[in-house]
Amino acid sequence: MLASGYSTQNVGGLDNTALPDTTPPQIRLFMGDTTFVSGGVVGPSTKIVALLTDENGINISNSPEGKEIHFSLDDGPSQNINDYYLTLADSYQKGMLIYPLDGLEKGKHTLTLTASDTHNNTNTATVPFVVTDGTRIEIEKFLNYPNPFEENTTLEFTHTRPGEDLEVWVCIIDLAGNKILEQHFEVLASQYRVTLTEWNGRSASGTKLGRVYMWVNYLFVLYWMARK
């Protein structure tokens, strides 16, 4: 005897068990590059850099109104920058936005960026920064870590001309004013935060100084080479 019967299947139907997405995208906001620290210094020409992440992807359409990616400077009018967002090659859930800013006035500013996901959940990120006149390079901070140290310490600084090639001279002196070491570095396409090298606590002659509390007399950035 031949068996007979039927079955039913829903193809492409709604999943009534799916939980609604109420989580807004994550936004990491920087000025210049991703090494920027909130409240840092930039020149009059810089970039907005944002890293965006969301489980269901970022909305880059112009509707509904107000759900596009946009920014405002010092609570001024908002500007749509959807076209500057690119998803990562291996994931629709992550992407980066880079937008150029020129002609910034000297002084303190605050930039606010807003983005939404494909379920219209919205988030906002804000970053304060300081603009210099851009006529010369300025060292915002110079440090070493760990400090004090016994074996090695890393030299690092932040500055106002990210993206440019730098030549850097570092002179290390002891508390008596004696020069311990002088080093020269070339930094190509520098970032806002520049990590120079590890110092092993030895003088130019190779003498080990023991436990050192490092005092850096000055970080000399004597000149920079404009990008070609």
Secondary structure by P-SEA (a helix, b strand, c coil): cccccbbbbbccccccccccccccbbbbbbccccccccccccccbbbbbbbbbbccbbbcccccccccccccccccbbbbccccccccccccccbbbbbbbcccccccbbbbbbbbccccbbbbbbbbbccccccccccccccccccccccccccccccccccbbbbbbbbbbcccccccbbbbbbbccccccccccccccccccccccccccccccccccccccccc
